[in-house]
Amino acid sequence: MENVYRILKERGFVSQVTDAAGLEALLGKERLTCYIGFDATATSLHAGSLLPLMALAHMQRAGHRPIAILGGGTTMVGDPSGKTEMRKMLTEEAIREYGGKIAGQIGRFIDMDGDRGMVIDNAEWLVPLKYIPFLRDIGRHFSVNRMLSFESCKIRLEKGLSFLEFNYQLLQAYDFLVLFKQHGCVLQMGGDDQWGNIVAGMDLIRRKEGKPAYGLTFPLLETATGEKMGKTARGAVWLDREQTSPYEFFQYFRNTDDRDVERFLAFFTFLPMDAVRGLGRLKGAELNRAKEVLATEATRIVHGEEAADSAQKGARSAFSGTGEGAADIPTTEVSSSRLTEGILMVDLLAEVGLCKSKSEARRLVQQGGARLGDRKIESIDYQVTEKDLEDGTVLLRAGKKKVHRVRAK
């Protein structure tokens, strides 16, 4: 099988590597164990987590053994990397609950049978640590001056870095050492903001074990418009279908900026790169076919075949006028009494999440981008009533790409 380093490089996953030639050679000649950490800060991972999850999947598909670390211990401290302020402190019970849900999501990407891959909670070894022995055994290998030189610390020092968060780098480095000793893990991967933490772990392994380890980081994802990957008017795009439905997940990728299509096809699908480049060369209206392939494949990976097909049918129904798949369009139920009184169109657009705010909804109406069904609404004072509904429902449209169904109850 082709060397997985070359696969990751060709698909755009590789941003920084500690020893590119050495790592490529190692991946080409033996089965390697690698890991990525996921702190349990919410009930679900989001679209921004897809890049590391896909990287783990590529590693496993190439015959290597990925480990996903649930940060049951590190979440109690909070990673300052890429953050402008200290994270909200969570209870141990909440962290365990979140970790269980995240483990299920990781299981959609990698087989966790223990041999081919595994999920481990770092609370197993971090929570029982004794402070003084840990400082004497591990802390003595860390230079405060060097820790402060890393970008993750420098940015936070301007606004205030707590001593609690300052310890995070030691704990993540210790994770790498534990995985190296217990599971032979020699590669840690993560986003570019994790570079300092990863290098600290490699250095700790070298000092304690006298052996080499490797680090690889992925680019921090932004869309062509400069927005953070996985953010929408309604907030984050979650991998949990209860928080972001498969249809909404599909639509997020279906609405990808033209400039991002080929890059996202390489990141978020397993399509061969020849197919990715072929789809990326499409222009104009034909590029919509590539966007539908991207949305379908990404939804299939995260939510399964049935959900992807259903979301695809729902999208085609919403924008082609056909009835098939209409049940899959996101729907908000509104009481008949409210509709009898009338609801301002701008209020409804904000309420169902098609606009971030009422002021944005007003601008949308004024610019001619708001529709009820196929009818353009041009007045910010327009009120939606039962007369606008057909068979108890009506489609709200924001621009050409966003649609939501309102149903009377």
GULO-688933 format. One record per residue (C-alpha): y, x, z; residue in one letter; residue number from 1. Coordinates in Angstrom, 3 decimals, always signed. Each point is the difference from the previous one (the first is absolute). Layout:
> Y:X:Z:r:k
> Y:X:Z:A:NUM
...
***
This chain:
> Y:X:Z:r:k
> +0.000:+0.000:+0.000:M:1
> +3.556:+1.130:-0.696:E:2
> +1.703:+1.863:+2.842:N:3
> +1.810:-2.611:+2.117:V:4
> +2.999:+2.305:+0.463:Y:5
> +0.621:-0.162:-3.742:R:6
> -0.408:-3.787:+0.093:I:7
> +2.576:-0.331:+2.786:L:8
> +2.337:+2.439:-1.734:K:9
> -0.217:-1.793:-3.356:E:10
> +0.627:-3.378:+1.625:R:11
> +3.120:+1.232:+1.822:G:12
> -1.325:+0.057:+3.580:F:13
> +0.702:+3.689:+0.657:V:14
> +3.445:+0.931:+1.289:S:15
> -0.538:+3.006:+2.299:Q:16
> -3.148:+2.074:+0.617:V:17
> -0.452:+2.899:+2.397:T:18
> -2.402:+1.921:-2.276:D:19
> -0.439:-1.794:-3.324:A:20
> -2.339:+2.556:-1.597:A:21
> -2.142:+0.321:+3.110:G:22
> -0.266:-3.758:+0.510:L:23
> -0.831:-0.680:-3.642:E:24
> -2.728:+2.644:+0.081:A:25
> -1.449:-1.402:+3.231:L:26
> -0.024:-3.595:-1.308:L:27
> -1.817:+1.182:-3.100:G:28
> -2.908:+1.683:+1.733:K:29
> -0.875:-1.927:+3.183:E:30
> +0.185:-3.331:+1.785:R:31
> +3.131:-0.039:+2.100:L:32
> +1.142:-2.148:+2.942:T:33
> +3.642:-1.117:-0.003:C:34
> +2.111:-2.363:+2.073:Y:35
> +3.134:-2.132:+0.035:I:36
> +1.479:-1.663:+3.087:G:37
> +1.226:-3.590:+0.275:F:38
> +1.931:-0.925:+3.129:D:39
> -0.594:-3.560:+1.256:A:40
> +3.628:-1.133:+0.074:T:41
> -0.531:-3.469:-1.540:A:42
> -2.732:-2.565:-0.601:T:43
> -0.349:+1.170:-3.618:S:44
> +0.543:+2.946:-2.286:L:45
> +2.510:-0.552:-2.817:H:46
> +0.341:+0.939:-3.652:A:47
> +1.517:+3.332:+0.994:G:48
> -3.418:+0.911:+1.490:S:49
> -1.757:-0.485:-3.345:L:50
> +0.569:+3.570:-1.181:L:51
> -1.884:+1.662:+2.905:P:52
> -2.702:-2.691:-0.133:L:53
> -0.525:+0.591:-3.722:M:54
> -0.133:+3.760:+0.644:A:55
> -2.814:-0.506:+2.525:L:56
> -1.812:-2.189:-2.524:A:57
> +0.304:+2.665:-2.707:H:58
> -1.384:+2.596:+2.405:M:59
> -3.018:-2.164:+0.797:Q:60
> -0.618:-0.909:-3.629:R:61
> -0.125:+3.732:-0.754:A:62
> -2.709:+0.528:+2.619:G:63
> +2.140:+1.247:+2.899:H:64
> +0.138:-1.510:+3.501:R:65
> +3.278:-1.668:+1.040:P:66
> +0.908:-0.741:+3.605:I:67
> +2.660:-2.576:+0.823:A:68
> +1.521:+0.556:+3.430:I:69
> +1.263:-3.044:+1.859:L:70
> +2.844:+1.252:+2.147:G:71
> -0.907:-1.831:+3.190:G:72
> +1.264:+3.028:+1.927:G:73
> +2.859:+1.212:-2.195:T:74
> +1.403:-3.536:-0.364:T:75
> +0.679:+0.071:+3.754:M:76
> +2.388:+2.903:-0.633:V:77
> +1.548:-0.866:-3.366:G:78
> +0.498:+2.258:-3.007:D:79
> +3.694:+0.873:-0.509:P:80
> -0.631:+1.115:-3.604:S:81
> +2.089:-2.014:-2.444:G:82
> +1.398:-2.202:+2.799:K:83
> +3.667:-0.327:+0.927:T:84
> -0.731:-1.274:+3.494:E:85
> -2.800:-0.155:+2.550:M:86
> -2.759:-2.506:-0.709:R:87
> -0.511:-3.026:+2.192:K:88
> -2.551:+0.761:+2.728:M:89
> -3.180:-2.065:-0.370:L:90
> -2.523:-0.928:+2.684:T:91
> -3.468:+1.556:-0.089:E:92
> -1.459:-3.463:-0.624:E:93
> +2.224:-0.554:-3.048:A:94
> -0.847:+3.445:-1.386:I:95
> -3.733:-0.690:+0.316:R:96
> +0.419:-3.390:-1.683:E:97
> +2.053:+1.427:-2.858:Y:98
> -2.434:+2.888:-0.422:G:99
> -2.944:-2.376:-0.403:G:100
> +1.768:-1.915:-2.755:K:101
> +1.084:+3.165:-1.796:I:102
> -3.558:+1.363:+0.118:A:103
> -1.150:-3.077:-1.923:G:104
> +2.612:+0.639:-2.683:Q:105
> -0.974:+3.652:-0.336:I:106
> -3.586:-1.171:-0.502:G:107
> +1.012:-1.564:-3.333:R:108
> +0.727:+3.489:-1.347:F:109
> -2.689:+2.244:+1.464:I:110
> -3.592:-0.376:+1.172:D:111
> -0.019:+0.719:+3.756:M:112
> -3.730:+0.510:+0.576:D:113
> +0.565:+3.285:+1.867:G:114
> -1.533:+2.160:-2.691:D:115
> +2.149:-0.864:-3.026:R:116
> +3.080:-0.758:+2.099:G:117
> +1.169:-1.186:+3.395:M:118
> +2.827:-1.502:+2.042:V:119
> +0.700:+1.582:+3.397:I:120
> +2.566:-0.894:+2.675:D:121
> +1.780:+3.085:+1.359:N:122
> +0.409:-1.783:+3.345:A:123
> -3.560:+1.225:+0.632:E:124
> +1.215:+3.556:+0.633:W:125
> +3.763:-0.368:+0.513:L:126
> +0.096:-2.577:+2.817:V:127
> -2.321:+1.964:+2.367:P:128
> +2.000:+3.245:-0.438:L:129
> +1.245:+1.659:+3.174:K:130
> +3.596:+1.081:-0.362:Y:131
> +0.001:+3.475:+1.602:I:132
> -3.271:+1.187:-1.631:P:133
> +1.253:-1.347:-3.374:F:134
> +3.280:+1.923:+0.298:L:135
> -1.814:+3.206:+0.988:R:136
> -2.647:-0.284:-2.719:D:137
> +1.954:-1.557:-2.889:I:138
> +3.727:-0.043:+0.812:G:139
> +0.193:+3.785:+0.379:R:140
> -0.676:+0.376:-3.748:H:141
> +3.117:-1.938:-1.011:F:142
> +3.441:+1.497:-0.504:S:143
> +2.808:-2.421:+0.837:V:144
> +2.281:+1.800:-2.446:N:145
> -2.492:-0.514:-2.813:R:146
> -0.601:-3.644:+0.920:M:147
> +3.743:-0.648:-0.129:L:148
> +0.197:+1.580:-3.455:S:149
> -2.144:-2.736:-1.558:F:150
> +1.921:-2.712:-1.822:E:151
> -1.531:-2.813:+2.074:S:152
> +1.532:+1.451:+3.187:C:153
> +3.306:+1.168:-1.505:K:154
> +0.870:-3.477:-1.285:I:155
> -0.714:-1.653:+3.350:R:156
> +1.858:+2.608:+2.054:L:157
> +3.255:-1.322:-1.437:E:158
> -0.609:-3.445:+1.574:K:159
> -2.174:+0.995:+2.920:G:160
> -3.653:+1.052:+0.210:L:161
> -1.855:-0.986:+3.151:S:162
> -2.325:+2.448:+1.744:F:163
> -2.772:-2.588:-0.479:L:164
> +0.366:+0.107:-3.792:E:165
> +0.420:+3.784:+0.021:F:166
> -3.609:+0.203:+1.209:N:167
> -1.300:-1.885:-3.041:Y:168
> -0.418:+3.145:-2.088:Q:169
> -2.212:+1.595:+2.668:L:170
> -2.220:-3.084:+0.120:L:171
> -0.394:-0.229:-3.777:Q:172
> -0.769:+3.709:-0.188:A:173
> -2.586:-0.470:+2.758:Y:174
> -1.561:-2.853:-2.024:D:175
> -0.563:+2.424:-2.886:F:176
> -1.575:+2.548:+2.351:L:177
> -2.355:-2.599:+1.515:V:178
> -1.084:-1.257:-3.437:L:179
> -0.495:+3.587:-1.190:F:180
> -2.266:+0.805:+2.960:K:181
> -1.903:-3.308:+0.177:Q:182
> -0.285:-0.951:-3.683:H:183
> +0.782:+3.120:-2.014:G:184
> +3.207:-1.559:-1.339:C:185
> +2.023:+2.639:-1.886:V:186
> +2.599:-2.086:-1.844:L:187
> +2.730:-2.264:+1.329:Q:188
> +2.004:-2.160:-2.403:M:189
> +3.081:-2.155:+0.486:G:190
> +3.467:-0.830:-1.246:G:191
> +2.642:+2.677:-0.541:D:192
> +1.554:-0.913:+3.353:D:193
> -3.230:+1.230:+1.665:Q:194
> +0.255:+3.552:-1.370:W:195
> +1.157:+1.573:+3.278:G:196
> -2.684:-1.779:+2.037:N:197
> -2.733:+1.005:-2.467:I:198
> +1.060:+3.670:-0.067:V:199
> +0.066:+0.024:+3.813:A:200
> -3.622:-1.202:+0.046:G:201
> -1.113:+2.641:-2.474:M:202
> +1.729:+2.688:+2.042:D:203
> -1.692:-1.235:+3.188:L:204
> -3.444:+0.171:-1.675:I:205
> +0.721:+3.540:-1.172:R:206
> +1.078:+1.085:+3.490:R:207
> -2.832:-1.737:+1.886:K:208
> -2.883:+0.341:-2.461:E:209
> +1.067:+2.862:-2.250:G:210
> -0.855:-1.999:-3.128:K:211
> +2.013:-1.478:-2.861:P:212
> +0.932:-3.649:-0.491:A:213
> +2.035:-1.735:-2.684:Y:214
> +2.811:-2.497:-0.343:G:215
> +1.077:-2.267:-2.845:L:216
> +2.841:-2.493:-0.089:T:217
> +0.848:-2.910:-2.291:F:218
> +3.474:-0.839:-1.315:P:219
> +1.912:-2.543:+2.053:L:220
> +0.069:-3.014:-2.269:L:221
> +3.178:-1.556:-1.268:E:222
> +0.342:-2.340:-2.945:T:223
> +2.133:+0.922:-3.017:A:224
> +2.813:-2.043:+1.546:T:225
> -0.016:+2.224:+3.101:G:226
> -1.590:-2.579:+2.287:E:227
> -2.806:+0.802:+2.415:K:228
> -3.397:-0.858:-1.440:M:229
> -1.369:-3.294:+1.327:G:230
> +3.289:-1.642:+1.039:K:231
> +1.095:-3.427:-1.265:T:232
> +2.562:-2.656:+0.838:A:233
> -2.519:-1.461:+2.456:R:234
> -0.713:+3.366:+1.642:G:235
> -3.049:+2.246:-0.238:A:236
> -2.885:-0.602:-2.407:V:237
> -2.937:-0.116:+2.429:W:238
> -3.683:+0.599:-0.763:L:239
> -0.888:-2.902:+2.301:D:240
> -0.302:-3.147:-2.130:R:241
> +1.334:-2.142:+2.859:E:242
> +3.283:+1.907:-0.040:Q:243
> +0.238:+0.603:-3.762:T:244
> -2.176:-2.328:-2.074:S:245
> -2.040:+1.457:-2.888:P:246
> +2.317:-1.889:-2.369:Y:247
> +3.124:+1.597:+1.543:E:248
> -1.734:+3.392:-0.032:F:249
> -0.864:-0.499:-3.686:F:250
> +3.577:-1.038:-0.796:Q:251
> +1.434:+3.075:+1.731:Y:252
> -1.869:+2.258:-2.410:F:253
> +0.478:-2.355:-2.961:R:254
> +3.756:+0.383:+0.507:N:255
> -0.125:+3.804:-0.030:T:256
> +2.989:+1.676:-1.642:D:257
> -0.813:+1.097:-3.568:D:258
> +0.641:+3.631:+0.970:R:259
> -2.640:-0.107:+2.773:D:260
> -2.896:-1.619:-1.879:V:261
> -1.870:+3.110:-1.152:E:262
> +0.540:+1.798:+3.312:R:263
> -1.248:-2.992:+2.007:F:264
> -3.020:-0.464:-2.291:L:265
> -0.967:+3.598:+0.805:A:266
> +0.522:-0.502:+3.735:F:267
> -1.356:-3.479:+0.655:F:268
> -2.911:-0.448:-2.416:T:269
> -3.171:+1.906:-0.841:F:270
> +0.568:-0.361:-3.751:L:271
> -0.657:+3.209:-1.981:P:272
> +3.191:+1.919:-0.704:M:273
> -0.409:-0.470:-3.756:D:274
> +0.237:-3.764:+0.606:A:275
> +2.920:+0.474:+2.396:V:276
> +1.946:+2.029:-2.550:R:277
> -0.816:-2.494:-2.749:G:278
> +1.328:-2.903:+2.073:L:279
> +3.021:+2.067:+0.997:G:280
> +0.944:+0.507:-3.648:R:281
> +0.399:-3.727:-0.597:L:282
> +3.553:-1.157:-0.583:K:283
> +2.012:-3.204:+0.259:G:284
> -1.928:-3.225:+0.484:A:285
> -3.323:+1.848:-0.419:E:286
> +0.681:+1.883:+3.239:L:287
> -0.570:-3.294:+1.834:N:288
> -3.685:+0.384:-0.853:R:289
> -0.028:+3.356:+1.816:A:290
> +1.720:-1.593:+3.015:K:291
> -2.622:-2.738:+0.130:E:292
> -2.773:+2.612:-0.118:V:293
> +1.711:+1.901:+2.853:L:294
> +0.397:-3.150:+2.098:A:295
> -3.565:-1.168:-0.635:T:296
> -1.609:+3.370:+0.751:E:297
> +2.069:+0.626:+3.147:A:298
> -0.718:-3.509:+1.306:T:299
> -3.712:+0.396:-0.780:R:300
> -0.181:+3.232:+2.017:I:301
> +1.812:-1.466:+3.027:V:302
> -1.170:-3.635:-0.032:H:303
> -3.094:-0.139:-2.209:G:304
> -0.960:-1.342:-3.410:E:305
> +0.322:-3.695:+0.795:E:306
> +3.468:+0.321:+1.537:A:307
> +1.230:+2.119:-2.922:A:308
> -1.221:-2.514:-2.570:D:309
> +1.504:-2.867:+1.973:S:310
> +3.369:+1.750:+0.323:A:311
> +0.021:+0.793:-3.712:Q:312
> -0.656:-3.653:-0.868:K:313
> +2.696:-1.125:+2.432:G:314
> +2.545:+2.342:-1.592:A:315
> -0.865:-1.166:-3.497:R:316
> +0.291:-3.603:+1.145:S:317
> +3.429:+0.559:+1.520:A:318
> +1.453:+1.696:-3.047:F:319
> -1.871:-1.585:-2.895:S:320
> +0.114:-3.643:+1.082:G:321
> -3.790:-0.389:+0.042:T:322
> -1.626:-1.769:+2.920:G:323
> -2.837:+2.467:+0.593:E:324
> +0.576:+2.040:+3.140:G:325
> +2.915:-2.115:+1.278:A:326
> -1.605:-0.151:+3.448:A:327
> +0.487:+3.766:+0.365:D:328
> +3.807:-0.097:-0.259:I:329
> +1.653:+0.643:+3.415:P:330
> +0.963:-3.363:+1.479:T:331
> +2.313:-1.211:+2.742:T:332
> -0.290:-3.526:+1.346:E:333
> +3.258:-1.807:+0.744:V:334
> +0.243:-3.294:+1.855:S:335
> +0.768:-3.075:-2.074:S:336
> +2.787:-0.905:+2.441:S:337
> +1.840:+3.241:-0.806:R:338
> -0.408:-0.619:-3.718:L:339
> +1.307:-3.538:+0.409:T:340
> +3.161:+1.407:+1.577:E:341
> +0.149:+2.817:-2.551:G:342
> -0.339:+3.777:+0.476:I:343
> +2.513:+2.418:-1.477:L:344
> -1.644:+2.033:-2.748:M:345
> +1.405:+3.225:+1.471:V:346
> -1.497:-0.867:+3.408:D:347
> -3.395:-0.707:-1.545:L:348
> -0.039:+3.242:-2.015:L:349
> +0.591:+1.985:+3.183:A:350
> -2.419:-2.097:+2.079:E:351
> -3.001:+0.585:-2.287:V:352
> +0.791:+3.723:-0.348:G:353
> +1.075:+0.130:-3.647:L:354
> +3.325:+1.432:+1.212:C:355
> +0.693:+2.225:+2.999:K:356
> +2.915:-2.134:+1.166:S:357
> +2.110:-3.022:-0.834:K:358
> +2.739:+2.241:-1.377:S:359
> -2.506:+1.580:-2.385:E:360
> -1.176:-3.494:-0.955:A:361
> +3.576:-1.044:-0.761:R:362
> +0.451:+3.015:-2.269:R:363
> -3.264:-0.831:-1.754:L:364
> +1.171:-3.551:-0.714:V:365
> +3.449:+1.141:-1.129:Q:366
> -1.581:+2.523:-2.389:Q:367
> -2.259:-2.647:-1.535:G:368
> -3.284:+1.367:+1.351:G:369
> -1.143:-2.991:+2.085:A:370
> -2.193:-2.763:-1.411:R:371
> -1.785:-3.107:+1.192:L:372
> -2.997:-0.199:-2.298:G:373
> +1.507:+0.822:-3.403:D:374
> +3.474:-1.317:+0.878:R:375
> +2.772:+2.487:+0.762:K:376
> +1.983:-0.729:+3.159:I:377
> +3.631:+1.070:-0.432:E:378
> +1.714:-1.392:+3.092:S:379
> -0.280:+1.556:+3.458:I:380
> +0.476:-3.519:+1.399:D:381
> -3.069:-1.404:-1.767:Y:382
> -2.351:-1.808:+2.378:Q:383
> -3.736:-0.216:-0.618:V:384
> -1.345:-3.510:+0.645:T:385
> -3.239:-1.917:-0.555:E:386
> +1.300:-0.937:-3.465:K:387
> -0.451:+3.651:-1.051:D:388
> -3.701:-0.063:+0.855:L:389
> -2.798:-1.009:-2.314:E:390
> -3.200:-1.136:+1.693:D:391
> +1.509:+1.241:+3.253:G:392
> +0.644:+3.589:-1.123:T:393
> +2.546:+2.125:-1.832:V:394
> +0.171:+3.672:-0.984:L:395
> +2.962:+2.088:+1.148:L:396
> +0.746:+2.998:-2.197:R:397
> +2.154:+3.017:+0.796:A:398
> +0.588:+1.887:-3.222:G:399
> -2.821:+0.446:-2.457:K:400
> -2.596:+1.461:+2.333:K:401
> +0.050:-1.752:+3.385:K:402
> -1.369:-3.492:+0.555:V:403
> -0.808:-2.158:+3.018:H:404
> -1.269:-3.553:+0.269:R:405
> +1.500:-2.605:+2.354:V:406
> -2.172:-2.913:+1.051:R:407
> +1.085:-3.117:+1.871:A:408
> -1.986:-0.883:+3.113:K:409
***
